[in-house]
Amino acid sequence: MIEVDVTVIGGGIIGCAVAAEAARSRREVVLLEKEPRLGGGITSRNSEVAHAGLYYRPGSLKARSCVRGRRLLKEFCARAGVDYRETGKLIVATTAQEEPELARLFALGHENGVEDLALLGGQAVAALEPAVRATAALHSPRTGVLDAEGAAKAYGRLAGERGAQILTEAEVTGLAPERGGWRVAVRRGSENWSHRSRCVVNAAGLHGDDIAALAGIDVDAARLRLRWSRGNYFDVDARHGGRVTRLVYPVPPADGSSLGVHLCLDRTGQLRLGPDVEELPERREDYRVDPSRRAAFFAGASRFLPFLTLADLTPAMAGIRPRLARAGEEVADFYVQREEGDQAGLINLIGIESPGLTAAPALAELVGQLLVAT
Ligand SMILES: Cc1cc2nc3c(=O)[nH]c(=O)nc-3n(C[C@H](O)[C@H](O)[C@H](O)COP(=O)(O)OP(=O)(O)OC[C@H]3O[C@@H](n4cnc5c(N)ncnc54)[C@H](O)[C@@H]3O)c2cc1C
């Protein structure tokens, strides 16, 4: 490989969707993933929810890309044979004091263009989900769950069918501007090479800021330093499987740091709780779940899932969010930018935390437009 048109760094859902989009019109696209498989990063460690787009600030990239992305993702999964189920979701109030928040989210969702939302009273909730305790709820029937890693792999396959080269175990180790493009240094096993690329797309997930730094960006000055924030999950005993058929979320914490510990469903209908928010003081890809968190999970979820006992919960898995803002600070939007000046030809996607899975196809479209103009 001597020269390519587009190099995509990272083979998660974002990089794979971008590679498929770029390969639609570009002559030569290469995707480089440092791990042995596609979709094994953040993409394989999350709630796998296709969000409707309720929570995000109207007009923000998170809001726009989530609403559009969900529709595109559902269509794509149907075409590609990726498991996708429109389970629906309830955001539940457990006290009268929480109910005004449902009306606020209803209005926000409406402004964001989310379809089919409905406010339900306690009896209507009981009719839909008899095992859930709530005084009222916001029902989002379009919310779903999907095989996130399967979707990333399917985008990777589509990119390959469109002529892109997909290389795993290929780590980008250097980026230097060269003749209006970039020289990309790659390590693959014992092999090292560099190639010239007219454009580079940074979709490196947890390492998005490291890649930006490799390209010469002062990430602290540009406020692009990522903070890692772990989200832990607990499994609910299998005997409760199928007892609740929709995703159930509490009214989210006021600081916007998360959506609150919620009830997820895996694709077989088993129940799982999570994620919480655990700031990681140092960067370590440590996915062990501390069993002592169980009491906090139980306290949060038993408010709306009264059938739970403490003994029903066992540590399951964790994922790490690439955050541009700390809990308590204003929640940052996705950073998707075609850089200028010394970094011309570089498109950065940084801070792609939730709803990044849902938003992926819409963000890929956006990158496609930026590439046309690059
Ligand atoms: C706990 C949790 C729950 C979430 N729940 C949801 C949800 O329910 N719904 C939703 O829409 N979103 C959710 N998200 C967000 C969603 O999972 C992410 O936005 C999405 O998976 C990000 O995908 P990505 O491709 O950017 O990252 P990744 O999947 O991590 O892909 C980036 C890839 O880049 C590779 N890479 C890094 N550095 C290099 C390098 N130097 N060279 C080559 N390759 C490199 C990595 O190995 C990795 O595979 C959640 C996230 C978390 C953490």
The ligand as a Tripos MOL2 file, in Angstrom:
@<TRIPOS>MOLECULE
LIG
   53    58     1     0     0
SMALL
NO_CHARGES

@<TRIPOS>ATOM
      1 C1        -21.5640    1.7140   29.5060 C.3       1 LIG1
      2 C2        -21.9690    2.2200   28.1400 C.ar      1 LIG1
      3 C3        -23.3080    2.1020   27.7270 C.ar      1 LIG1
      4 C4        -23.6810    2.5810   26.4790 C.ar      1 LIG1
      5 N1        -24.9600    2.3610   26.0430 N.ar      1 LIG1
      6 C5        -25.3260    2.7920   24.8020 C.ar      1 LIG1
      7 C6        -26.6190    2.5240   24.3140 C.ar      1 LIG1
      8 O1        -27.4150    1.8290   24.9360 O.2       1 LIG1
      9 N2        -26.9750    3.0410   23.1090 N.ar      1 LIG1
     10 C7        -26.1090    3.8130   22.3710 C.ar      1 LIG1
     11 O2        -26.5090    4.2920   21.3210 O.2       1 LIG1
     12 N3        -24.8370    4.0190   22.7840 N.ar      1 LIG1
     13 C8        -24.4290    3.5150   23.9710 C.ar      1 LIG1
     14 N4        -23.1500    3.6980   24.4020 N.ar      1 LIG1
     15 C9        -22.2150    4.4060   23.5180 C.3       1 LIG1
     16 C10       -21.6900    3.4910   22.4140 C.3       1 LIG1
     17 O3        -21.3510    2.2180   22.9140 O.3       1 LIG1
     18 C11       -20.4590    4.1630   21.7860 C.3       1 LIG1
     19 O4        -20.7910    5.4930   21.4430 O.3       1 LIG1
     20 C12       -19.9760    3.4610   20.5290 C.3       1 LIG1
     21 O5        -19.8620    2.0730   20.7250 O.3       1 LIG1
     22 C13       -18.6300    4.0550   20.1440 C.3       1 LIG1
     23 O6        -18.1160    3.3290   19.0740 O.3       1 LIG1
     24 P1        -16.6740    3.6690   18.5150 P.3       1 LIG1
     25 O7        -16.5710    3.0030   17.2170 O.co2     1 LIG1
     26 O8        -16.4520    5.1560   18.5900 O.co2     1 LIG1
     27 O9        -15.6770    3.0580   19.6170 O.3       1 LIG1
     28 P2        -15.0540    1.5940   19.7210 P.3       1 LIG1
     29 O10       -16.0820    0.5520   19.5600 O.co2     1 LIG1
     30 O11       -14.2330    1.5530   20.9730 O.co2     1 LIG1
     31 O12       -14.0970    1.5260   18.4580 O.3       1 LIG1
     32 C14       -12.8670    2.2390   18.4220 C.3       1 LIG1
     33 C15       -11.8270    1.2840   17.9360 C.3       1 LIG1
     34 O13       -10.6110    1.9850   17.6900 O.3       1 LIG1
     35 C16        -9.5600    1.0790   17.9030 C.3       1 LIG1
     36 N5         -8.3190    1.8510   18.0520 N.ar      1 LIG1
     37 C17        -7.9610    2.6800   19.0570 C.ar      1 LIG1
     38 N6         -6.7240    3.1790   18.8460 N.ar      1 LIG1
     39 C18        -6.2920    2.6640   17.6580 C.ar      1 LIG1
     40 C19        -5.0850    2.8110   16.9030 C.ar      1 LIG1
     41 N7         -4.0510    3.5740   17.3190 N.pl3     1 LIG1
     42 N8         -4.9770    2.1250   15.7280 N.ar      1 LIG1
     43 C20        -5.9800    1.3260   15.2860 C.ar      1 LIG1
     44 N9         -7.1410    1.1550   15.9830 N.ar      1 LIG1
     45 C21        -7.2980    1.8250   17.1460 C.ar      1 LIG1
     46 C22        -9.9980    0.3440   19.1640 C.3       1 LIG1
     47 O14        -9.3390   -0.8870   19.3180 O.3       1 LIG1
     48 C23       -11.4950    0.2100   18.9520 C.3       1 LIG1
     49 O15       -11.8720   -1.0580   18.4200 O.3       1 LIG1
     50 C24       -22.7320    3.2070   25.6290 C.ar      1 LIG1
     51 C25       -21.3930    3.3040   26.0510 C.ar      1 LIG1
     52 C26       -21.0100    2.7970   27.2750 C.ar      1 LIG1
     53 C27       -19.5790    2.8510   27.6830 C.3       1 LIG1
@<TRIPOS>BOND
     1     1     2 1
     2     2     3 ar
     3     2    52 ar
     4     3     4 ar
     5     4     5 ar
     6     4    50 ar
     7     5     6 ar
     8     6     7 ar
     9     6    13 1
    10     7     8 2
    11     7     9 ar
    12     9    10 ar
    13    10    11 2
    14    10    12 ar
    15    12    13 ar
    16    13    14 ar
    17    14    15 1
    18    14    50 ar
    19    15    16 1
    20    16    17 1
    21    16    18 1
    22    18    19 1
    23    18    20 1
    24    20    21 1
    25    20    22 1
    26    22    23 1
    27    23    24 1
    28    24    25 2
    29    24    26 1
    30    24    27 1
    31    27    28 1
    32    28    29 2
    33    28    30 1
    34    28    31 1
    35    31    32 1
    36    32    33 1
    37    33    34 1
    38    33    48 1
    39    34    35 1
    40    35    36 1
    41    35    46 1
    42    36    37 ar
    43    36    45 ar
    44    37    38 ar
    45    38    39 ar
    46    39    40 ar
    47    39    45 ar
    48    40    41 1
    49    40    42 ar
    50    42    43 ar
    51    43    44 ar
    52    44    45 ar
    53    46    47 1
    54    46    48 1
    55    48    49 1
    56    50    51 ar
    57    51    52 ar
    58    52    53 1
@<TRIPOS>SUBSTRUCTURE
     1 LIG1         1 GROUP 0 **** ****
